[in-house]
Amino acid sequence: MYVLGVIALGIVAAIGASLLYNASIAFQALEAREVPGEHSLRPSLIGKLVRNKRWLGATALGFAGWPLEIAALLLAPLTVVQPCLASGLILLLWLGVKRLGEKPGGREFLAVAAIVAGVAGVALAAPDRTTDHAGAAAIALALCLVAVPIAAPYLLRARFRHSPHSRGVNIGSVAGIGTLTVISAGCGYAWTAIASKLLTDELAAGAVVVAVAWLATAAASEGLALLSEMSALQQRPATHVAPTMFAVQVLIPVLLAPLIFGESWGSTPYGGVALVASMAVAVAGTVLLAGSRTVGAVIESAHSGDSG
């Protein structure tokens, strides 16, 4: 019972972090559309946005969620925390219903039910939380696999210009860069989650210097993920960006948790089948809700109000 109580506290902290992250998206993301497209995937995009007080305030909300995520990782396994971080999308649905009069349909109700059921299932089938992790070689290999898609759009941007109307630009290639940018954002946030977990483990072991090093990588990946997210939102509607980004940032840390952190799924109910099924349900709900018109309307309305 004590263990379940601790995990429950971790879930509450993760949901609190998710609410702040998603409130940040609602008030922040589409400020990026006011910045000319030539700044996409360049530090100058963030340079432009940091002069916008509304964007800074919204970004501060997102940063306020990170200590809650750290608290969640101190209390619950990464396998539990990541699906819970999708639950804040329900806040965007609620804002769409209450403030904009958007009527949720069967898709939205199904998505919310899937997220709630999936998170509950993950919590009940959770593996034991560990503070041990793999050796440096395994961690390096895993993070290299995450780093490749993070870097991909930046390595390719010099090859393709971002306007499909310019001479010599292949429209399919431009669309491909846009997709890579969305995946880059999701992988960047996934790296932050993995680094945050490693940070908490090192703190628990008293290795403060190593913990600070992981903090630095988490801050760097968060900044790069933010740049990729803002760049993606310059080119595509939030309802196209959010589903892939959220699915990637939830799934990658969970899939790597057994390799890096020894979170054994075999000891969970039905040899891990219940856990995997619950995660699949939660991720499916996340993708459905992130692509909802009602959720997209919240962000679009924030943008319309800002530009009026």
Phi, psi and chi 1 to 4 in degrees:
 res  aa     phi    psi   chi1   chi2   chi3   chi4
   1 MET       -  -38.7  -71.9  -62.7  -66.7      -
   2 TYR   -61.8  -43.4  172.7   76.3      -      -
   3 VAL   -62.3  -43.9  172.7      -      -      -
   4 LEU   -62.6  -36.5  -73.5  177.1      -      -
   5 GLY   -65.4  -40.1      -      -      -      -
   6 VAL   -65.4  -44.4  171.2      -      -      -
   7 ILE   -62.2  -38.8  -69.4  177.0      -      -
   8 ALA   -61.0  -40.8      -      -      -      -
   9 LEU   -63.5  -39.2  -73.5  174.9      -      -
  10 GLY   -62.5  -39.8      -      -      -      -
  11 ILE   -64.0  -42.7  -70.5  172.2      -      -
  12 VAL   -60.8  -43.3  169.9      -      -      -
  13 ALA   -64.1  -41.4      -      -      -      -
  14 ALA   -64.9  -40.8      -      -      -      -
  15 ILE   -65.9  -39.1  -69.3  172.9      -      -
  16 GLY   -61.4  -42.7      -      -      -      -
  17 ALA   -61.4  -43.1      -      -      -      -
  18 SER   -63.7  -38.8 -176.4      -      -      -
  19 LEU   -61.1  -42.7  -69.8  173.2      -      -
  20 LEU   -67.5  -41.6  -71.8  170.3      -      -
  21 TYR   -60.5  -43.7  -70.2  153.5      -      -
  22 ASN   -76.8  -31.4  -77.2  -81.7      -      -
  23 ALA   -62.4  -38.6      -      -      -      -
  24 SER   -60.3  -43.8  174.7      -      -      -
  25 ILE   -60.5  -43.8  -70.8  174.3      -      -
  26 ALA   -60.7  -36.8      -      -      -      -
  27 PHE   -99.9   -9.0  -62.5  115.1      -      -
  28 GLN  -114.4  -47.7  165.7 -143.5   55.6      -
  29 ALA   -54.7  -49.1      -      -      -      -
  30 LEU   -83.3    4.6  -67.0 -168.7      -      -
  31 GLU   -59.7  -26.6  -69.5  -69.0  -20.8      -
  32 ALA   -62.0  -26.5      -      -      -      -
  33 ARG   -71.6  -13.1  -69.9 -167.8  177.9  178.1
  34 GLU   -80.5  -11.7  -63.2  -62.8  -37.2      -
  35 VAL   -93.3  134.4 -178.9      -      -      -
  36 PRO   -53.2  145.1  -26.3   34.7      -      -
  37 GLY   -62.6  -22.8      -      -      -      -
  38 GLU   -67.2  -11.4   61.9  -96.2   23.8      -
  39 HIS   -88.4   -3.4  -64.1  -77.1      -      -
  40 SER   -58.1  135.5  179.7      -      -      -
  41 LEU    63.0   21.7  -67.8  173.4      -      -
  42 ARG  -124.4  147.0  -60.8 -178.3 -177.5  -82.0
  43 PRO   -55.8  -24.1  -25.9   34.5      -      -
  44 SER   -63.1  -23.9   57.5      -      -      -
  45 LEU   -63.3  -47.7  172.0   57.9      -      -
  46 ILE   -66.2  -36.1  -60.1  -60.7      -      -
  47 GLY   -58.4  -39.0      -      -      -      -
  48 LYS   -69.2  -42.7  -67.0  -79.6 -173.4 -177.9
  49 LEU   -70.4  -31.8  -70.8  171.8      -      -
  50 VAL   -68.7  -11.1  -64.9      -      -      -
  51 ARG   -87.1   -3.3  -60.1  170.8 -168.0  168.7
  52 ASN   -98.4  112.6 -176.4  -39.2      -      -
  53 LYS   -63.1  -36.9  -68.7 -178.5  179.4  179.1
  54 ARG   -66.2  -39.1  -71.2  166.5  -67.5 -168.6
  55 TRP   -66.7  -40.8 -173.2   86.6      -      -
  56 LEU   -62.9  -42.6  -76.2  175.1      -      -
  57 GLY   -63.3  -42.0      -      -      -      -
  58 ALA   -66.2  -39.5      -      -      -      -
  59 THR   -65.2  -36.2  -57.9      -      -      -
  60 ALA   -60.9  -35.3      -      -      -      -
  61 LEU   -60.1  -44.1  -85.2  178.9      -      -
  62 GLY   -63.3  -43.5      -      -      -      -
  63 PHE   -64.3  -31.5  -78.2  126.0      -      -
  64 ALA   -65.9  -22.1      -      -      -      -
  65 GLY   -76.5  -21.9      -      -      -      -
  66 TRP   -64.8  -42.9 -171.3   65.4      -      -
  67 PRO   -59.0  -33.2  -24.6   34.8      -      -
  68 LEU   -68.2  -37.0  -76.6  175.7      -      -
  69 GLU   -64.1  -40.9 -176.8  179.5  -10.0      -
  70 ILE   -60.9  -43.7  -68.6  -65.7      -      -
  71 ALA   -60.9  -40.9      -      -      -      -
  72 ALA   -61.7  -40.8      -      -      -      -
  73 LEU   -70.6  -24.1  -70.9  167.9      -      -
  74 LEU   -75.0  -19.2  -74.8  168.5      -      -
  75 LEU  -109.7  -27.2  -62.3  167.3      -      -
  76 ALA  -135.2  158.1      -      -      -      -
  77 PRO   -65.2  152.4  -16.4   28.4      -      -
  78 LEU   -57.2  -35.5 -178.6   64.9      -      -
  79 THR   -59.3  -29.4  -58.1      -      -      -
  80 VAL   -87.4  -41.5  171.7      -      -      -
  81 VAL   -64.0  -44.6  171.7      -      -      -
  82 GLN   -60.6  -48.7  -74.7  -53.9  111.5      -
  83 PRO   -60.5  -32.7  -25.3   35.5      -      -
  84 CYS   -65.1  -27.3  -69.1      -      -      -
  85 LEU   -68.6  -12.1  -68.4  177.6      -      -
  86 ALA   -84.3  -14.6      -      -      -      -
  87 SER   -66.0  -24.6   60.5      -      -      -
  88 GLY   -65.4  -15.5      -      -      -      -
  89 LEU   -59.3  -26.3  -78.0  169.0      -      -
  90 ILE   -62.6  -30.5  -61.8  172.3      -      -
  91 LEU   -61.2  -42.6  170.5   65.1      -      -
  92 LEU   -65.3  -36.5  -61.4 -170.9      -      -
  93 LEU   -63.8  -44.3  176.5   62.8      -      -
  94 TRP   -62.3  -41.9 -179.9   82.4      -      -
  95 LEU   -62.4  -39.1  -72.8  172.4      -      -
  96 GLY   -63.5  -37.7      -      -      -      -
  97 VAL   -74.7  -47.4  172.4      -      -      -
  98 LYS   -76.7  -44.4  -74.5  -67.9 -174.6 -179.5
  99 ARG   -93.8  -27.2  -61.1 -172.3   61.3 -178.1
 100 LEU  -112.1   -6.5  -53.8  179.0      -      -
 101 GLY    71.6   15.6      -      -      -      -
 102 GLU   -69.2  136.7  -66.8  -77.1  -27.5      -
 103 LYS   -97.4  119.4  -65.7 -176.9  178.2  179.9
 104 PRO   -69.7  142.5   24.8  -32.3      -      -
 105 GLY  -107.1 -166.1      -      -      -      -
 106 GLY   -60.1  -35.2      -      -      -      -
 107 ARG   -59.9  -46.7  170.9 -174.7  179.5  133.1
 108 GLU   -66.9  -43.3  -74.3   76.4   19.4      -
 109 PHE   -63.9  -40.6  -73.7  118.3      -      -
 110 LEU   -64.1  -41.2  177.5   62.0      -      -
 111 ALA   -64.1  -45.8      -      -      -      -
 112 VAL   -62.5  -44.4  169.9      -      -      -
 113 ALA   -61.0  -39.7      -      -      -      -
 114 ALA   -66.7  -42.7      -      -      -      -
 115 ILE   -63.1  -46.9  -69.9  173.4      -      -
 116 VAL   -63.2  -46.9  171.7      -      -      -
 117 ALA   -65.7  -41.2      -      -      -      -
 118 GLY   -64.3  -45.6      -      -      -      -
 119 VAL   -64.3  -42.0  168.5      -      -      -
 120 ALA   -62.3  -41.7      -      -      -      -
 121 GLY   -64.6  -41.6      -      -      -      -
 122 VAL   -62.4  -42.1  167.9      -      -      -
 123 ALA   -62.6  -42.2      -      -      -      -
 124 LEU   -73.3  -29.9  -68.3  173.6      -      -
 125 ALA  -102.1   17.1      -      -      -      -
 126 ALA   -61.8  140.6      -      -      -      -
 127 PRO   -74.4  168.6   28.7  -34.1      -      -
 128 ASP   -67.7  142.3  -66.6  -26.6      -      -
 129 ARG   -75.0  137.3 -179.6 -177.0  177.9  -84.7
 130 THR  -123.6  156.8   69.2      -      -      -
 131 THR  -112.8    6.6   55.5      -      -      -
 132 ASP   -91.6  156.6  -62.3  -35.2      -      -
 133 HIS  -149.1  168.7   46.6   72.7      -      -
 134 ALA   -66.9  173.3      -      -      -      -
 135 GLY   -71.3  172.9      -      -      -      -
 136 ALA   -60.2  -37.1      -      -      -      -
 137 ALA   -64.9  -44.7      -      -      -      -
 138 ALA   -66.1  -41.4      -      -      -      -
 139 ILE   -64.5  -43.0  -66.2  173.9      -      -
 140 ALA   -62.2  -42.4      -      -      -      -
 141 LEU   -62.6  -46.3  174.7   60.6      -      -
 142 ALA   -62.1  -44.5      -      -      -      -
 143 LEU   -71.5  -28.4  -69.8  179.6      -      -
 144 CYS   -64.0  -38.8  -79.4      -      -      -
 145 LEU   -63.9  -32.3  -66.2  175.7      -      -
 146 VAL   -78.2  -35.6  179.6      -      -      -
 147 ALA   -68.8  -32.3      -      -      -      -
 148 VAL   -58.8  -53.0  169.6      -      -      -
 149 PRO   -67.8  -26.0   17.5  -28.1      -      -
 150 ILE   -62.6  -44.1  -66.9  175.1      -      -
 151 ALA   -82.0  -20.7      -      -      -      -
 152 ALA   -52.1  -51.3      -      -      -      -
 153 PRO   -66.3  -28.3   21.6  -32.4      -      -
 154 TYR   -73.8  -34.2  -62.1   93.1      -      -
 155 LEU   -72.8  -28.6  -63.2  174.8      -      -
 156 LEU   -94.5  -13.2  -66.3  173.0      -      -
 157 ARG   -63.3  -28.8   72.3 -178.2  178.4 -168.5
 158 ALA   -71.2  -21.2      -      -      -      -
 159 ARG   -83.8  -32.5 -173.7  174.8  177.2 -177.3
 160 PHE  -123.9  131.6  -59.7  110.8      -      -
 161 ARG   -78.1  161.6  -72.0  165.1  -68.6 -175.5
 162 HIS   -94.7   -2.5  -65.2  -74.8      -      -
 163 SER  -100.1  119.8  170.4      -      -      -
 164 PRO   -71.3   -7.2   24.6  -33.1      -      -
 165 HIS   -90.8   -8.9  -55.2  -66.1      -      -
 166 SER   -78.4  149.5  -60.7      -      -      -
 167 ARG   -62.3  138.2 -177.3 -167.4  -60.8 -179.9
 168 GLY    82.7    2.3      -      -      -      -
 169 VAL   -97.6  126.4  175.5      -      -      -
 170 ASN   -81.5  123.0 -177.0  -71.8      -      -
 171 ILE   -63.3  -37.5  -67.2  176.3      -      -
 172 GLY   -62.2  -36.0      -      -      -      -
 173 SER   -67.4  -39.9  -63.0      -      -      -
 174 VAL   -62.7  -43.8  172.9      -      -      -
 175 ALA   -61.9  -38.3      -      -      -      -
 176 GLY   -63.5  -40.0      -      -      -      -
 177 ILE   -62.8  -40.2  -68.7  -69.4      -      -
 178 GLY   -61.0  -42.7      -      -      -      -
 179 THR   -64.9  -43.4  -59.5      -      -      -
 180 LEU   -61.2  -35.2  -76.5  175.5      -      -
 181 THR   -65.5  -40.7  -56.5      -      -      -
 182 VAL   -63.8  -45.8  177.1      -      -      -
 183 ILE   -64.2  -38.1  -65.5  172.9      -      -
 184 SER   -58.7  -43.0  172.1      -      -      -
 185 ALA   -62.5  -47.4      -      -      -      -
 186 GLY   -60.6  -42.2      -      -      -      -
 187 CYS   -68.4  -35.0  -73.1      -      -      -
 188 GLY   -61.9  -44.3      -      -      -      -
 189 TYR   -69.1  -31.4  -69.6  126.9      -      -
 190 ALA   -65.0  -42.6      -      -      -      -
 191 TRP   -59.1  -42.7  180.0  -59.6      -      -
 192 THR   -58.6  -42.2  -60.7      -      -      -
 193 ALA   -64.1  -44.0      -      -      -      -
 194 ILE   -64.9  -45.6  -66.5  168.3      -      -
 195 ALA   -63.6  -35.9      -      -      -      -
 196 SER   -65.8  -39.7  -63.6      -      -      -
 197 LYS   -64.8  -44.6  167.3   62.2  175.4  168.7
 198 LEU   -61.8  -37.4  -71.5  164.9      -      -
 199 LEU   -60.2  -47.2 -176.1  158.3      -      -
 200 THR   -64.9  -36.6   62.4      -      -      -
 201 ASP   -64.9  -41.8  -71.5  -10.2      -      -
 202 GLU   -68.8  -36.2  -63.5  -61.5  -15.4      -
 203 LEU   -63.9  -41.2  -76.1  177.5      -      -
 204 ALA   -63.2  -30.8      -      -      -      -
 205 ALA   -87.1   -3.4      -      -      -      -
 206 GLY    81.2   11.8      -      -      -      -
 207 ALA   -91.9   78.5      -      -      -      -
 208 VAL   -66.2  -40.5  176.7      -      -      -
 209 VAL   -62.3  -44.4  174.2      -      -      -
 210 VAL   -65.8  -38.3 -180.0      -      -      -
 211 ALA   -61.2  -40.4      -      -      -      -
 212 VAL   -64.6  -36.9  169.5      -      -      -
 213 ALA   -63.3  -42.5      -      -      -      -
 214 TRP   -67.6  -32.9  -76.6  117.4      -      -
 215 LEU   -61.3  -40.5  172.9   61.5      -      -
 216 ALA   -64.2  -42.3      -      -      -      -
 217 THR   -67.8  -34.9   73.6      -      -      -
 218 ALA   -64.5  -42.4      -      -      -      -
 219 ALA   -64.9  -40.7      -      -      -      -
 220 ALA   -65.7  -44.6      -      -      -      -
 221 SER   -67.6  -35.5   64.2      -      -      -
 222 GLU   -63.7  -42.3 -172.9   77.7    6.7      -
 223 GLY   -64.9  -41.7      -      -      -      -
 224 LEU   -68.6  -39.2 -159.0   56.2      -      -
 225 ALA   -63.4  -39.8      -      -      -      -
 226 LEU   -63.0  -42.4 -177.3   63.3      -      -
 227 LEU   -62.8  -43.3  175.9   56.3      -      -
 228 SER   -64.5  -41.6  -65.6      -      -      -
 229 GLU   -63.4  -47.0 -179.4 -172.7   -4.7      -
 230 MET   -63.5  -37.6  -65.3  -61.2  100.8      -
 231 SER   -65.5  -42.0  -62.4      -      -      -
 232 ALA   -63.5  -39.3      -      -      -      -
 233 LEU   -74.3  -14.8  -73.4  166.0      -      -
 234 GLN   -71.2  -29.5  -78.1 -170.1  -55.9      -
 235 GLN  -103.6  -24.5  -55.2  165.8   28.9      -
 236 ARG  -135.7  154.8  -63.1 -176.3  172.7 -165.0
 237 PRO   -63.5  151.8  -17.9   29.1      -      -
 238 ALA   -58.7  -32.2      -      -      -      -
 239 THR   -69.2  -15.5   49.5      -      -      -
 240 HIS   -93.7  -34.0  -66.9  179.2      -      -
 241 VAL   -76.8  -48.3  172.2      -      -      -
 242 ALA   -61.1  -44.1      -      -      -      -
 243 PRO   -58.1  -49.1  -25.2   35.1      -      -
 244 THR   -66.2  -43.8  -58.7      -      -      -
 245 MET   -61.4  -46.5 -174.2  179.9   73.4      -
 246 PHE   -66.8  -41.1  -86.3  103.3      -      -
 247 ALA   -61.4  -42.6      -      -      -      -
 248 VAL   -65.9  -45.5  168.4      -      -      -
 249 GLN   -72.2  -22.4   74.8 -178.3   78.4      -
 250 VAL   -81.2  -46.3  168.2      -      -      -
 251 LEU   -72.9  -43.8  -82.3  174.7      -      -
 252 ILE   -60.8  -49.9  -73.5 -178.8      -      -
 253 PRO   -61.9  -37.2  -23.1   35.5      -      -
 254 VAL   -65.2  -43.3  167.9      -      -      -
 255 LEU   -67.4  -30.6  -67.2  174.9      -      -
 256 LEU   -87.8  -12.7  -68.4  177.6      -      -
 257 ALA   -56.8  -43.4      -      -      -      -
 258 PRO   -64.3  -35.6  -23.6   35.7      -      -
 259 LEU   -71.6  -46.2  171.6   63.3      -      -
 260 ILE   -86.4  -41.8  -59.3  178.3      -      -
 261 PHE  -110.7    0.3  -56.8  110.2      -      -
 262 GLY    65.5   27.9      -      -      -      -
 263 GLU   -78.2   93.0  -67.4 -175.0    2.5      -
 264 SER   -71.7  121.0  174.0      -      -      -
 265 TRP   -85.1  -19.8  -63.6   -1.9      -      -
 266 GLY   -63.8  -26.5      -      -      -      -
 267 SER   -87.1   -2.0   60.3      -      -      -
 268 THR   -86.2  167.5   62.9      -      -      -
 269 PRO   -51.3  135.5  -29.5   36.5      -      -
 270 TYR    57.8   34.7  -56.3  102.3      -      -
 271 GLY    63.9   30.6      -      -      -      -
 272 GLY    97.0   -9.2      -      -      -      -
 273 VAL   -63.5  -44.2  172.8      -      -      -
 274 ALA   -62.9  -39.2      -      -      -      -
 275 LEU   -65.9  -48.1 -178.5   62.8      -      -
 276 VAL   -63.2  -41.7  171.5      -      -      -
 277 ALA   -63.4  -41.3      -      -      -      -
 278 SER   -64.5  -41.8  -63.1      -      -      -
 279 MET   -64.7  -39.5  -74.4 -170.2  -66.5      -
 280 ALA   -62.6  -40.7      -      -      -      -
 281 VAL   -65.2  -43.9  169.3      -      -      -
 282 ALA   -63.3  -43.1      -      -      -      -
 283 VAL   -67.9  -40.1  170.6      -      -      -
 284 ALA   -60.5  -42.8      -      -      -      -
 285 GLY   -63.5  -38.2      -      -      -      -
 286 THR   -61.6  -47.1  -61.2      -      -      -
 287 VAL   -63.6  -43.0  171.3      -      -      -
 288 LEU   -61.4  -46.7  -84.7  176.1      -      -
 289 LEU   -74.0  -37.4 -167.7   54.0      -      -
 290 ALA   -64.7  -28.4      -      -      -      -
 291 GLY   -93.6    9.0      -      -      -      -
 292 SER   -72.3  142.0  161.9      -      -      -
 293 ARG   -60.9  -36.5  -83.9 -176.1   55.7 -171.4
 294 THR   -65.0  -43.0  -55.2      -      -      -
 295 VAL   -65.8  -44.5  169.9      -      -      -
 296 GLY   -61.7  -33.2      -      -      -      -
 297 ALA   -64.6  -31.5      -      -      -      -
 298 VAL   -61.5  -47.2  175.3      -      -      -
 299 ILE   -70.3  -40.7  -57.4  174.5      -      -
 300 GLU   -62.6  -39.4  -66.4  -70.1   -8.8      -
 301 SER   -68.8  -36.7   69.2      -      -      -
 302 ALA   -61.5  -40.2      -      -      -      -
 303 HIS   -67.3  -42.4  176.0 -105.2      -      -
 304 SER   -63.5  -40.2  -62.1      -      -      -
 305 GLY   -66.7  -33.8      -      -      -      -
 306 ASP   -71.6  -33.2  -71.1  -19.2      -      -
 307 SER   -89.8   -5.3   60.2      -      -      -
 308 GLY   -82.2      -      -      -      -      -
